[in-house]
Amino acid sequence: MEEAQGLVKHVLLAKFKDGISESKIEELIKGYTNLVNLIEPMKSFNWGKDVSFENLHQGFTHVFESTFESTEGVAEYVAHPAHVDFANLFLSNLEKVIVIDYKPTTVHV
């Protein structure tokens, strides 16, 4: 196994509050997506909704994943005014959230 050199994934699992409309969720996702254009260390962004049939999601419905070149890049992103403003808005619409940063490990078989 080989840990990625520098590369860091920032993963956020979200459960939106009951009563948050689909249009509001779409608006929030567009705002999250736009951060990649505003914050240089954020290299890419992906998101999706839970599609698992295992029913182990514990109420989490959405996954957001950002890629950074280093842990320093994640720290810069977290402190960036555009992220701070967006995070305050985004988090106020969530019932539950989990955030994990990790360095991907490649497995060679």
C-alpha positions in Angstrom: 0.0 0.0 0.0 1.2 3.5 -0.8 -0.1 6.7 0.9 -0.7 9.5 -1.6 2.1 12.1 -1.4 0.5 15.3 -0.2 -3.0 14.6 -1.7 -5.8 15.1 0.8 -9.5 14.3 0.5 -12.0 16.4 2.5 -15.3 14.5 2.9 -18.5 15.8 4.4 -21.5 13.7 5.1 -24.7 15.6 5.5 -28.3 15.1 6.6 -30.4 18.2 5.8 -33.0 19.4 8.4 -36.6 18.3 7.8 -38.5 20.9 5.9 -35.5 22.1 3.9 -36.9 22.2 0.3 -35.2 20.5 -2.6 -34.7 23.9 -4.3 -32.9 25.2 -1.2 -30.7 22.1 -1.2 -29.9 22.6 -4.9 -29.0 26.3 -4.1 -26.7 25.2 -1.3 -25.0 22.6 -3.5 -24.4 25.2 -6.2 -22.8 27.4 -3.5 -20.6 24.6 -2.4 -19.7 23.8 -6.0 -18.7 27.4 -6.6 -16.1 27.3 -3.8 -13.7 25.5 -6.1 -13.7 28.7 -8.3 -13.0 30.9 -5.2 -10.5 29.0 -3.1 -7.2 28.2 -4.9 -6.1 25.2 -2.8 -9.4 23.4 -3.5 -8.5 21.4 -6.7 -11.7 19.5 -7.3 -15.2 18.9 -5.9 -17.7 16.0 -6.2 -21.0 15.3 -4.6 -23.7 12.8 -4.6 -26.8 11.4 -2.8 -26.9 8.1 -1.0 -28.0 5.2 -3.3 -27.0 2.3 -1.0 -29.5 -0.5 -0.5 -27.8 -1.6 2.8 -29.6 1.1 4.8 -26.6 1.9 6.9 -26.5 5.6 6.1 -27.7 6.6 9.6 -29.8 9.3 8.1 -27.0 10.9 6.1 -28.3 11.6 2.6 -25.5 13.6 0.8 -21.8 13.2 0.4 -19.4 16.1 -0.6 -15.8 15.4 -1.5 -13.1 18.0 -2.1 -9.5 17.4 -3.2 -6.5 19.3 -2.0 -2.7 19.0 -2.6 -1.8 19.1 1.1 -3.1 19.4 4.6 -1.9 23.0 4.5 -4.3 23.5 1.6 -7.2 22.2 3.6 -6.3 24.5 6.5 -6.2 27.5 4.0 -9.6 26.4 2.7 -11.1 26.1 6.1 -9.9 29.6 7.1 -10.8 31.3 3.7 -13.5 34.0 4.1 -15.6 32.5 1.3 -15.6 29.1 3.0 -16.3 30.6 6.4 -19.3 32.5 5.0 -20.6 29.5 3.1 -20.1 27.1 6.0 -22.1 29.2 8.3 -25.0 29.2 5.9 -24.6 25.5 4.9 -24.3 24.2 8.4 -27.4 26.1 9.6 -29.4 23.9 7.2 -28.0 20.6 8.5 -29.4 18.3 11.2 -26.2 16.1 11.2 -22.8 16.4 9.7 -19.5 14.4 9.7 -16.3 15.8 8.2 -13.2 13.6 7.6 -9.9 14.5 6.0 -7.7 11.7 4.8 -4.8 10.9 2.6 -5.8 8.2 0.0 -3.9 5.0 0.1 -3.4 3.1 -3.2 -3.5 -0.6 -2.9 -1.4 -2.5 -5.5 -2.5 -6.1 -6.1 
